[in-house]
Amino acid sequence: MQFLGIDTSNYTTSAALYDTSTNVILQKKKLLPVKDGEKGLRQSDAVFHHTVQLPQVVSDLAQDFSGTVDAFGVSVFPRRAEGSYMPCFLVGQSVAQSLSSVQRRPLHTFSHQEGHIAAALYSTGKLSLLQEKFIAFHISGGTTEALLVTPNSDHILSCERIACSLDLKAGQLIDRVGVMLGMKFPCGAELEKLAEKSTSQYRLKPTMKHLDCCLSGLENQCRKLFENGECPENVAHYCMCGVLAALVGMTDGLLEKYGNLPIVFSGGVASNAMLKSELSARYGAYFAAPAFSADNAAGIAVLTALSEKGITL
C-alpha cells in the first residue's frame, strides 16, 4: 500500500510517498526562498510561495511512483496544542483535502511536530518506540523543546512538553549568527561547515532555569566575539558549543527526573554532525538521518500508514 504525506512548514514545501511493501519513502521538497540578509519569512510570503511550489513538488513526486495512493496525510498545525496555528499549513491542508476528495481516499491530519518525530524514528529503524514511552527533542528554527512521548490510540502518539528554550530557539540562534557572518538564510549547513574549520576548544556552561534553557545570551556572546575580531570559524564553533551545552543541560535534568528513557532528536538543527556525535556518545540518543532531519513530509506519510486499520510496521 502507498501513502502520501504533505507538509508546508515555514521553511520547506514537501511531499512524500511511503510504500509499506518495500518500507521505502520517496520524497520531494523545496526550500522557501528568502532574500539575502533576511532572517525568515512573513506568513503571507510563506503562503504565497507554498501555493506556487506545492503543485510542482507533488508533480515531481508523482513521476517517481506508479499505482494508487491508499490514503493521504497532511500537517495542519505546528504542534497538537490549543492555539497552535500558522497560516502556511493551510496550503498543504487544502491540497490534501482536494486530492482526498477526488480520489475518494481517507485523509489523516497531524501536527508538523509529530511528523518530525515519526521521520526520525523511521530513519533510525526505531518505529517500535511508538509503542512505549520516550523523550523526543525537536530542535529547529521555530522550536527547541523536549517532549515526553507516549502511545495514543487516536493519533498514534501524544506529546507533552517537559522542557524548552525560554527565549531564542536553537535554529534562530544559528541563523542569526550565520546572517551576522554573511551567510544566506537558513544558515545551519553553512555554519556547520565553517565551525568544523575551528581548532579552538570551548567548554561553556549553559544558562538553565530548572529543566529549561536560555539561548539569547549566546547570541550576544557570539556578536561580541565577532565585533572584537574573532575569526568567523571560531564564532561559528562557539555558537554550536553553546547549543550543545544547553542540550546537555536539558538532557541531564530530564533523565534525572524521568528515568533512563530512550532519547530521539529531530528537527533541522539535529542534522548537525557535532551535535549528533557528542549526544549519541553521551546518551546513546537516536538521530534522524540528515534527509529526514529538516522539515519534510516523510513522517506524515508514515503516520498516515499507521493510522489506517490493518497496517502494522
N, C-alpha and C positions, 0 to 999 in steps of 0.2 A: 504494500500500500504506500501511497505517496501523499505527503502533507506539505502544504505551502504556508510559510510564515512571512509576515511583513512587519517591518519596524521603521518608523520615521521619527528618529530622535532629533535632538537639536544639533547633531554633528553629521549624521550619515543617513542616506537613503539606502535601505537594504531589503532584499528578498532572498528567501532560502527555501529549498525543497529537500525534505527528508524522506528517504526511501527506506522503509523498515525491513525490506527483504535483503538489502545489502548493508544496512547501517551506514550509508553514505549520505553526506549532506553536500548539496551543490548550493553555492551562494554567490550572489552578485551584490555589490554595494558601491556607492559613490559618495564621497565627501561633499558636504555643502560648501559652496565657495565663500571664502571670507577675504575681504580686501586686505592688502598689505598694511601692516601696522595696527589692524584692529584685533580685538581680543575675544571676539564672539559674534553672534548674530542676534538681531531682534527677532522675536517670534514671527512677526509679519513677513520678514525676509525668509525665515526658515520655511514657513508655509508655502510661500511662492516657489522657492527652489525645489521643495519636495513635489509640488504639483507638476513642475516641469520634468523632474528627474525620474519619478517613480514609474511612469509608463515605460520608459526606456529600460530601466533596471529590470522590471518584470519581463519585458520582451526579450532582453538578453538572456535571462534565466530560462525562459520557455524554449529557447533554441537548443538548450543543453539536455533536455529530457523529453521523453515521449510518454504516451499514456495519459490517464486521467488523474486529476487531483481528488483525493477522497475526502479531504476536509481542509478548511482554511483557518489560519490563526493570525492574530494581529495584536500588537501592543497598543493600548488605548489610554494609558496614563503612566507617569513616571514610576510610581510605586502604588501598591494597593493600600491606600490610606485615605482617610477623609480629607478632602481639599487638595489632593494631588492631581494637578491638571496642567497640561501645556498644549496650546493650540496645534503645535506641529504634529501631534499624534492623530489629529482629525483627518489628515490627508491619507494616512495608511488605513485608518478605520473606514473611510468612505470607499476606497478602492476595494478593500477586502469584503465589505458588505455587498458591493456590486458584483464582484466575482462569485461570491457565495450564492447570491440570488439567481444569477444567470445559470450557474452550474447546478443549482439545487443541491448544494452540498452544505454540511454543517459549518458554522462559524464559531470559533472559540476566541475569547478575549483574555488578555493577560496584561500584566504590568511590564514595562521596559526592564525593571529590575529583576523580575522573575525570569525574563528571557536571558539576561546576563548570567544568572546563576546556572540555569539549565545548560547554556552553551559551555560554561566552564566544566560542568560535570560530564557532558558528552565528550569534550575534547580530552579529558583525562581518563576516560573509561570508568567513571565513578557515578553513573546514573543510579546505582544501587543505593547511594546515600540519601536519595529521595524517600527511602523507606525508614529513615532514622533521623535523629536529631544531630545537627552540626552547626558550626559557625561559618557564616559567609561574609567576607568583606567585599564591598562594592566600592571601588576606588576609581573615580572619573572626574571630569570637569565639573559635573553638577552634583556629585555625591561622594562623600568619604564617610562611610559608616559600616559598622559591623552589625550583622543580623543573626538572631537565633532562628534557625530554620527547622520547622517540624512538618511532618506529613499532613496533608489536608485532603479530605475526600472530595471537596467541591472544586478546588483549583490546584490540585497536585501538591502545592507547598504553601506554608504560611511563614511570613517573615516578621519577626519582632525586632525592632531596632533596639540594640543594647549598648551601643557606643557610637560616637560620631565626632567629626570635627566641628567645633563650636563657631568657627569663623570661615576662613578660606577653605575650599576643598583642595585636595592634592593636585588635581588636574588644573584648577585655577592657578594655583601657585606656580606650577611648572610652566603654564602658558604665559603668565605674567613675566616670569624671569626670562623665558625664551624670547618674548617680544622685546624686552629690555635689551637682550643681547643681539637683536636684529633678525630674529628668526620669523618665519611665516607661521601663523596660527593654522591648526593646532601644532604645538611645538614639541610634543613628547618624544617622537622618534629622533628628531634632530638634536634635542637637548641630551638625550641618552648617548648618542654618538660622540658629542662634544665632551660629556662628562667622562667617557671612557679614556680620553687622552690625558686626564689629570693624573699626576703622580702624588698628589697631596693626600694626606690621611686626616680625616676629621672624626672625632668622637663627640657627638652632640647629645645634649640632654634635652629630651622633649619637654614641651610645656603641656602638662596634664592637669585636668580638673576631674578627679576621680577616674572614670574609665574613658573620658572624652579627651580629645587633644585640641590644641590651638596651633594654627599654622601661619597666622598673619605676621607674627614676629619674624618668621623665616624670610618672608618677602623683604622686610626691612633690612635684615642682615645681609641678604644677597645684594640688595641695591647699594648698601654701604660698601661692601667689598668691591663692587664694580666701580663705584664712584671714586674709590681710593686707589684704583689702578690695578686691582687683581685681574689676572688673565681670565678670559671667558671660560676656559675649560675647568678652572678651579671653582669659579662661581657656579657653573652647572653641577659640578660634583658636590659642592657644598649643599646645594638645593636638594639633590637626591639623597644625600646623607641625612638631611633633616627630615625628609619624608620617611625614610627607613626608621629613624629613631622614634618618630611618632607612632608608626605601625607596630614597632616592637613594644612600646609602652602600652598601647591599647591591648595587644595580644596577651602580654604577660598578665595584665589585670583581668582580662576575660577568662583566661584559663584558670586563674586562681579562684575566680568566682563561680564559674560554671563547670569546672572539671575538665578532664582531658578529652575534649570533643574533637572530631576531625575539623580541619580548617580549610576553607576554599577561598581563593582570591579571584575576583573577576573585575571587569572594567578596564578601560583603556590604559590606565596607569599600571595595572597589573602585568602588562606586556613588557615592562622594563626588566632587562636581564639581571641587573644588580639586585633589584628587589626580589626577584624570583630565586636567585642563587642564595641570598642571605636568609630569607624567610623559609625556604624549603629546607635548608640545612638546619636551621634553628628549631623548627616546629614540625617538620615533615608535612608542610602545607601543600595543598594541591593548587596548581595554577593553570588557568586556561591557556591553551596554545595561542600564540600571537594572533592568528587568524580569527580566533574566537574570543579575544580579549576586548578589543574595541567594539563599539556599537555594531550590532549585527542582528539578523533575523533568525539565525540558526537555532537559538534556544527556543524561540517562539514556535518554530516548526516542530521541534522535539516535544514541547509541551502540548501542542495540538495533537500529535500522535498519541501521547499518553492519556489525553482526555477522551479519546474515542474508546468505546466499550470493546473489550476483547483484545486490545493492543497492550502487550507487555514487552518491555525492553530488557 
